[in-house]
Amino acid sequence: MGPYAGLTEVLIPAGYVRTVYDPVFVLSPDGKRYIATNNNTPTTLPAPGLPFSLVFRADPGREDVILKVASAYQAASKRRIPPPAYKPLPGEP
């Protein structure tokens, strides 16, 4: 949503999640709406799992800063996992 607000954003792949909790909704007592309830039942996904990412945002005109921050995070975290259909980038195990 950042670009719609005029912000610059960079999306960084951050790995995969193997355990998820599906949303559960119940009908309200008056029968007019659904209410979200807690779901403590985990669902385990097959490898590699569900991809997730981080979004870094910056003010307009600060693309240089946001690219440095995103690049530094990705290099330091070493959390990048190439998708199954693609090879690792040069220098990755």
Secondary structure, DSSP 8 states (H G I E B T S, - for coil): -GGGGT-EEEEEEEEEE-EE---EEEE-TTSS-EEEE-----EE--TT-EEEEEEEEE-TT-HHHHHHHHHHHHHHH------TTS---TT--
